[in-house]
């Protein structure tokens, strides 16, 4: 395993204000000016990533590979959302988190999130290969059928 000093039970906590930019009507995930599910997902991913990244060796990073989000209650603009993300499983290069979110009144979300450790150079080589393939297809002359 490439992770250093990461253990099941490790926790990260963060807070975030529900701004207009984080609302469903602004993001387009809904019509109302309340905390958007995509904003919740991003908040969880950022917080979980922050917990792990400092413990990785140079040349490694994590990528999000799975989210199971339950949006439990609406949160109005101006509210503060509090997040607590806990490492619940470590298996090889895979890290599983359980995140719970609350506003000032009650729990508003629960998210199961999985991240995978990747080698940055290898990952970027895969990206470059896809770009090269796309470029090659774009310059091929049209078929004469």
Secondary structure, DSSP 4 states (H G I P E B T S, - for coil): --B-S--TT-EEEEEEE--GGGBHHHHTS-SSSBB-HHHHHHHHHHHHHHHHHTTBPTTEEEEEEEEEEEE-S--BTT-EEEEEEEEEEEETTEEEEEEEEE-SSSEEEEEEEEEEEEEHHHHHHHHHHHHHHHHHHHHSPPP--
